[in-house]
Amino acid sequence: MPSAADDLQSPSSEMVLLTPSSANPPSMVPTAPNDTDQKPQGREGSAESDSSRVVMKKQLGLLEGVAIILGIIFGSGIFVSPKGVIQEVDSVGTSLVIWVLCGLLSMIGALCYAELGTAIPKSGGDYAYIFEAYGSLPAFLYLWDAMMIFVPTTNAIMGLTFASYVLEPFFGGACHIPKIALQLLAAATICFLTYLNSYYMKVTTKMQNIIMFTKIAALVLIIIVGLVWMLMGNVENFNRPFENTETDPGKLSIAFYSGIFSYAGWNYLNFMTEELRDPYRNLPRAIYISLPLVTGIYVLANMAYLAVLSPSEMIASNAIAVTFGDKILGSFSLVIPAMVAISAFGGLSVHIMTSSRMCFVGARNGHMPAILSHISVKSFTPLPSLVFLCFLSIVMLVVSDVYVLITYASIVESFFIMLSVSAVLYFRYTRPCMERPIKVSLWIPALFVVVCAFLVVVPIYVAPYEVGMGVLITLIGIPFYYVGVVWQNKPKWVQRMIGESSHQPQCVALSYFICVFFKDSLTFTCQKLFLSAKEQKQE
């Protein structure tokens, strides 16, 4: 995710690209006016707001930062499918050990992102750090994977999860929910949250704060019920906790892989660094608060599940929290599906918000259409990027193998996370004098990179086909990069051909291809449609 570009507003206009080796690149971060200079704040996004400049406003504080991290990590996964570990190791004790180790590794990775986020205070997260460290092509390939697979498929799956839990009571257990009903409700939810994130940023962040506390309350309820159950003497599932532990290295690695990806999302606040008030303090503080909290809740929630459900019951369940509630909560069990739906709704909102910033920064660096780097002049949000990702997410709702695509992409994503964290080591060697408000010990990024390398290599042995497909999807982006980004002086006939075909895009890849090329006239039209403008830098 992000960049080392100084004032990239449009790839076809005043563009100044900095090479990754630039010793002291000028800051790309839009600087908000001092609080003392602000006028009394009026309606959000109006002329009476803190500044009339068209820039992303610093509207996120510490609480909002924590809500973003927890909203992404918790999502609906801890309620629905934390069985990926237990089904591989066949042991209660070993599964809990793996959950603890995965939490510790996530905290190590988060420390690395705290250093990166404060040393490179730019939005875009992984994209920005890869761009700054390794240059344009690796960053583009990450953006390619993210825009084509990571982001829209995740949005689609979260939307479908929310829809399934909302519609389930209306259809009961006897009949299946029609697929079209799931898709329509998921599409409506994605569109609604895109609208909310586009025009009502303050409402969205407040809603996410409330949902964060709701999720924590639901998980605390599960933990308390599980502890009470154990105090009543129901601890038979913990007798001989390490008996029948799986010793196959392949299965143990898959269990660890499942655990570490259950913690995924601790890097998402880095996507919005430029909108965070006092990022040098609030970014690391949000990370330091969130990760220990998540680790503790994950371990205790799994203990509660394992106290009530046997390993075989957990493996057989498609929604563990619901099975847990049905077995022990009686008439109060209906609260669990409601909590899962709320959790999925909140996670989807956070994902839509944060991923749009990656798209915005990619466009600012010339890796996406120029219009996607524009900001709404009314709400000061990346409205074109939000709409673009909304469209791609809805397309993914009708793709029958969306779950297969996310499997392919997750393997590649782990490689790019490793690449991002390796930037800490790379900058220590190439830029020893780089200003680092937070500086972690070298063993921390080194350990994380080694573990990530293990997580990248093991799937090659366990699931070679999925790895191959993930690599293929990534490599397909290379010709798009050279033709769409590197090749600047395109012949007129190429521009005409692109213009003629742009009205009827046949697939996601083609629509992206068209957007990369067909910049200028599309930009003008969308500026009027979205009431958006280029980001205005402070002189």
SEBA-867299 format. One record per residue (C-alpha): x, y, z. Coordinates in steps of 0.25 Angstrom, whole numbers, plus 2048, in hexadecimal, padded with zeros to 3 digits. Each point is the difference from the previous one (the first is absolute). Layout:
BEGIN
XYZ
...
// end
This chain:
BEGIN
800800800
80680E7FF
80B8097FA
80B80A7FF
7FA80A7F7
80180F804
7F48067F9
7FA7F67F7
7F38067FD
7FE7FA7F2
8097F77F8
7FE8097F4
80380D806
80A80680A
8067F3804
80D7FF809
8047F2803
80B7FD80A
8097F47FF
8007F780B
80F804803
7FC80E802
80780480D
7F680A805
7F38007F9
7F780B803
7F47FD808
7F47FB7F8
7F780280C
7F580B7FF
80280880D
7F4804807
7FF80E805
80380380F
7F47FF809
80280E804
7FF8047F2
7F37F97FD
7F38077FF
7F47FB808
7FC7F37FA
7F37FF7F9
7F97F57F8
80A7F57FC
8068037F3
7FB80E7FF
80780D7FD
7FF80280F
8097F4803
80E800806
8068047F2
7FB8037F2
80B7F97F9
7FD7F37F9
8087F6808
7FD7F4809
7FC80580E
8067FB80C
7F47FB807
8057F3807
80480080E
8057F5809
7F37FA802
7FC7FF7F2
80E7FA7FD
7FD7F580A
7F27FE7FA
8067FF7F2
80A7F5804
7F77F8809
7F58027F5
8087F97F6
8077F5808
7F37FC807
7F78017F4
7F77F3801
80B7F6800
8017FE80F
7F17FD800
7FF7F77F4
80D7F87FD
80B7FF80A
8017F27FD
80B8017F6
80A7FD80B
7FA7F5808
7FC7F87F4
80F7FF7FC
8067FD80D
7F57F7807
80480580E
7FA80A809
80D804807
8088017F3
7F58097F9
80180980C
80F8017FF
7FF8037F1
7F680B803
80980780A
80C7FF7F7
7F88067F4
7FC80B809
80F803804
8047FF7F2
7F580A7FC
80580980B
80E7FF7FB
7FB8047F2
7F880B805
80D806807
8068007F2
7F48077FA
80180A80B
80E8047FC
7FD8007F1
7F3809803
80780A808
80D8007F7
7F88017F3
7F3808804
7F87FD7F4
7F37F97FD
7FF7F37F9
8077F7809
8087F47FA
7FF8077F2
80780C805
80B7F9807
8027F77F4
80180C7F7
809807808
8097F5803
8007F77F3
7FB8097F5
7F48017F7
7FE7F27FA
7FF7F880D
7F780B805
7F77FF7F4
7FF7F1801
7FC80180E
7F580A7FC
7FC7F87F4
7FE7F4809
7F980880B
7F68077F6
7FD7F47F7
7FF7F680B
80380380F
7F780C802
7F47FD7F7
7FF7F1804
80180380F
7F580B7FF
7F87F67F8
8027F580B
7FD80980C
7F48057F9
7FB7F27FD
8037FC80F
7F880C805
7F47FC7F6
8007F2804
7FE80380F
7F680A7FE
7F77F77F6
8027F3808
7F480380A
7F78037F4
8037F27FA
8027F780C
8097F4800
7F77F87F7
8028087F3
80C8067F9
80180F7FE
7FF8037F1
80D8047FB
7FA80C7F9
7FB80580D
80E7FF806
8068087F5
7F680B800
80180280E
80F800800
8008097F4
7F780A807
80880080D
80D8027F8
7FA80C7F9
7FA80680D
80D7FF807
8078067F4
7F680C800
80280180F
80F8007FF
80080A7F5
7F780B806
7FF7FE80F
80E7FD805
7FD80480E
7F47F8801
8077F47FA
80B80180B
7F780280B
7F87F47FB
80D7F8800
80380480E
7F27FB805
8027F37F8
80E7FD806
7FA80180E
7F57F77FC
8097F57FA
80980180D
7F37FE808
7FC7F47F8
80D7FA801
80180380F
7F27F9802
8057F47F9
80D800809
7F880180C
7F67F57FD
80C7F77FD
80780380D
7F37FE808
7FE7F37F8
80E7FC804
7FE80480F
7F47F7801
80A7F47FE
7FE7FF7F0
80F7FE7FD
8007F37FA
8058057F3
80C805806
8047F3806
80D7FB7F9
80080D7F8
80C7FC7F7
7FB7F27FD
8007FC7F2
80780C7FB
8038007F2
80F8007FD
8008017F1
80880D7FC
7F78037F5
7F37FF808
80780880B
80480B7F7
7F28017FA
7FA80180E
80A80C803
7FD8067F2
7F17FF804
80380780D
80880B7FB
7F68047F5
7F580080B
80880C806
8018077F2
7FC80F800
80A80680A
8078077F5
7F38077FA
80180D809
80D8027F8
7F78027F3
7FB80D806
80C806807
7FE80E7F9
7F2801807
8057FC80E
80180C809
80E800806
8047F37F9
80E7FF807
7F87FD80D
7F37FB7FC
8047F67F6
80A7F8809
7F680280C
7F57FA7F8
8087F47FD
8057FE80E
7F2800805
7FA7F77F6
8097F57FE
8017FB80E
7F1802802
7FE7F77F3
8097F6805
7FA7FF80E
7F27FF7FA
8037F67F5
8077F680A
7F580280B
7F57FE7F5
8067F47FB
8017FA80E
7F1803802
7FD7F97F3
8087F4803
7FA7FF80E
7F27FF7FB
8037F97F2
8087F47FE
80B8017F5
7F77F87F7
7F4809802
80980C7FD
8057FA7F3
7F27FC7FC
7FA80E802
7FF80A7F5
7FD80B80A
8077FD80E
7FA80B808
7F27FD7FB
8027F1804
80680580D
7F4808803
7F67F57FC
8067F780A
80280880C
7F880D7FF
7F27FB7FD
7F680A7FD
80B80B800
8077F97F5
7FA8097F6
80980B804
80C7F97FA
7FB8017F1
7FD80E803
80E803805
8067F97F4
7F88087F6
80480D807
80E7FC800
8007FD7F2
7F980D7FD
80B808808
80B7F87FA
7FB8037F2
7FF80F803
80E801805
8057F87F4
7F98097F6
80680C807
80E7FC801
8027F97F2
7FB80C7F9
80C808805
8097F67FA
7F98027F3
80180F802
80F800802
8037F67F5
7F980A7F6
80880B807
80C7F97FB
7FC7FE7F2
7FC7F1802
7F18027FF
7F88097F8
80280F804
7F1802804
8027F680B
80A809806
7F580B801
7F980480D
7F1804802
80080F802
7F47FF809
8047F4809
80F8007FE
8007F17FE
8067F87F4
7F27FF7FA
8047FA7F2
8097F6806
7F47FB809
7F77FF7F5
80A7F97F7
8027F580B
7F17FF803
7FE7FD7F1
80B7F5800
7FB7FA80D
7F27FF7FA
8067F97F4
8077F6809
7F27FD807
7FC7F97F3
80D7F97FE
7FD7F1804
80E7FD804
80380C809
8047F880B
80A7F97F8
80680D7FB
80280580E
8077F3803
80A8027F4
80280F805
8027FD80F
80D7F97FC
80580B7F8
7FC80A80A
8097FA80B
80C8027F6
7FD80E7FF
7FE80280F
80E7FA802
8058097F5
7FB80C808
8067FC80D
80D7FD7F9
80080F7FD
80480380E
80D7F87FE
8028067F3
7FF80E805
8097FD80B
80B7FD7F6
7FD80A7F5
7FB80C809
8067FF80D
7FE80F803
7F17FF7FD
7F880680B
7F97F5808
7F780580B
7FE7F1804
80C7F77FE
7FF7F1803
80B7F6802
8057FA7F3
7FD7F2805
7F1803800
7FE8037F1
80B7F57FD
7F77F6808
7F48047F9
8067FF7F2
8057F2803
7F27FB805
7F98077F4
80A7F97F7
7FC7F3806
7F28037FE
8038037F2
8087F47FD
7F77F5807
7F48027F7
8097FD7F4
8017F2806
7F27FF806
7F88077F5
8088027F3
7F48027F7
7FB80C808
80E806801
8027FF7F1
7F28077FE
80480B809
80D8027FA
7FA8007F2
7F580A804
80C809805
8087FE7F3
7F58047F7
80180E806
80E8027FA
7FC8037F2
7F5809805
80B808808
8098017F4
7F58047F6
7F7808809
80A807809
80E8007FA
7FB8027F1
7FD80F801
8008047F1
7F57F77FB
7FC8027F1
7F38067FC
7FA7F37FB
8037F980D
7F980B807
7F47FF7F7
7FF7F1801
80080280F
7F580A7FF
7F77F87F7
8017F4809
7FF80780D
7F18017FF
7FE7F1801
80A7FA80A
7FF7F1800
8077FC80D
80780680C
80E7FF7FA
7FB8077F3
7F980B808
80D803808
8087FF7F3
7F780A7FA
80080980C
80F800800
8018057F2
7F48087FE
80380B80A
7FE80E7FB
7F18017FA
7FC7F680B
80680980B
7F880C7FB
7F37F97FF
8027FA80E
80480D806
7F38067FC
7F87F3805
8077FF80D
80280F803
80F7FC803
80D8077FE
80F7FD801
80680080D
80580E804
80E800806
80480B80A
80A8097FB
// end
